[in-house]
Amino acid sequence: ITGARVRNFIQQQDGVKAAYFGFLDRFRAMPGDYTAATTNISGVAATAACNNGNGDGDGTIEVAGNENILAWEHLSKAGFINGSYVCAAAPATSTSAPTNPYGQYLDLVYDANYGGAAPTARHNVKTGAQVPSDILAEMDRKVDDGNAAQGSFRAQLGGGVDATTTNCYDNAGVWKSTSPGSNCGGTTIF
């Protein structure tokens, strides 16, 4: 069961990453940040809570203006991900963002809310909360270096997770596996 969950998470993270780069290649803009989405993507709603369906074009998918939620609408309406999402004011809902296998929302955003010593802001996709740390440890070993505080897959900070060194990983970046934390999350950094 653990192996199946790990594979599911890896496929989900890889799928979002591929969708992000596919969107970037097709529209020369980032999902959620695209200034001409309502013109060039059929069905994108001009919702006031989401910059009227368009991003601000500054090259980052920000929480401001709900671009991180609008990104899911752009990706789904452009055909890069399954499902049909419509942007709405934060927090994310089942109609505005995809969920992980534990029912928590993914987040595609530009921030530095992930493990590491003084991380710099980068685009990333977060797994969402409620993921046991042993699942994240196995995932990290399969796709990266197994360390929660370095590499391209790290511990998620914020977003409702309890990503403290007490519950999810230790000071050396080792995921808690023998007595796993139950409310952790991971981040794939682009």
N, C-alpha and C positions, 0 to 999 in steps of 0.2 A: 504494500500500500504506500509506504514511504517513497519507494522508487517511482511509482506512478505519479505521485504528487510532485516530486522533484522534476520529473520530465514535463509535467503539465506547466509548472512555473517557468521552466527554461523555454519551452515553446511559446508561452505567452509573452515573456520578456523579449525573445527574439522576434516574434511577430510584430510587436509594437515598434521595436527598433527598425525593422525592415520597412514598416509602414511610414515611419518618420522620414527615413532616407528616401523612400519612393516619392513621398509627397514633396520633399525638398527638391528632388530631381525634376519632377513634373512641373511644379509651380514656381520654382526658384524662390520659395518662401517657406517658412516653418508653419506647420499646422497650429492654428490658434493665433498666430501673429500675422497671417496673410491679410493684406489690406484690400484685396479685390475678391474675397471669397464669395460674397453675395452675388457678384457679377459672373464669376467663372465656375462656381460649383453649384450645380442644380440642387435646389431644396434647402440651402443654408438659410436659416431664419434670421431676420433682422431683429433680434431680441435686444431690448434696451439694456438689460443687465449684462450683456455680453458684447459691448462695443458695436451694437447693431449688426452682429454677425461677422464683423471684420476685426482683425487685429490691428495693432498700431504700427506695425512694420519696423520695429526697432531692432529686430534680429534676436529677440529673446521671447520665450513663452513664459509670461509672468503670471503671478497670482492677481496682480492689479488688472482690473477689467475682466477678470475671470478667463484670461487667455488659456490657462491650464485646463479649464473645463471646455472651452470653445474648441480646443485642439481635437477632442473626441468627435465633435460634430463635423469638423472639417475632414478628419480622416474617414469617418463612416460615410458621409455623403459623397466623398470623392472615390469611394470604393476600395480603400486601402485596408479597412478592418471590417469584420462582420458585425452586425448589429446596426441599429439606427439610433443615434444619440442626438439630442437637442440640448444646446447650452441653456443653462439657467443659472441664476445666482448661486454662489457657494452656500452651503456645502454641496458636494456632488450627490447625485441620486442615481437610482437604477436606470433612469431615462436619460441621464446626462454623462455617464461614465461607465466603463466596463469594471467588473469586479474580479477579485482573485478567487480561488477555490473556497475561501473562508467567508465570502460575501462582503469583503471590504474593497473599497474603491482604489483603482490604480490612479496614479498621478503622473502626468507628463509635464515637466516644469523646468525652469532655469532657476536653480538655487544651489546652496551649499549645505543643505540639510541631510548630510550623510557622514558616516564615520571617517575618522582620520584626524591628524593633527593639523588644525587650521586649513580645512579644505577650501578650495576656491569654487566659486559659482560656475556650474556647467549644466548643460542640458542633461536630464536623466529621467528615467522612468522608475517609479517606486512601486513595489509589490503591493503596498497597502498593509494594514495592520492585521493582527490576530494570527500571524504565521509563527509556528513554533521554531525556536532557534535551531533545533536539530535538522529541520527541513532546509533552512537557510544555509546551515553549515555544509550539508551535502551538495546543495546547489552551487555554493561558492567553490567547493572543491572541483566540481565538474566543469564550471565555466571560467574559473579564475584561479586565484592563488590560495583560497581557503582562509584568508585573513579578512575580518570584518572591518578593518580600519585602513586597508590599502587595496590597490588594484582597481579593476573596472567594475567589480561587484562588491558593494560594501553594505554595512548596516544602515538602515533608514533611521533618520532622526526626525522628530516631529510627526505630524499626521496621525496622531493618536497612538503611536507605538510606545512601548516602554523600553526604549533602546538604551538602557543604562548598562554600565559595565557590571552591574549586579545581576541583571536578569537575562540579558541576551548575549553578551560577550565580555571578555575580561580586558584588563588594561593592555595586554599584548595583542589584542585583536582576535583572540581565539573564541569562536562561537561556543556557547554553552551547549554541550551535547549530552552529557550524562544526566543532568537534571535541567532539561531545556526550559527556557522562558516561553510562555504561551502567547505573548502579545508583542511579537517582534515584526520587523519588516526589513526588506532589502532594497537596494538601489542599484540599477544598472546605469553607469555613467557613459555618456557618448563622447 
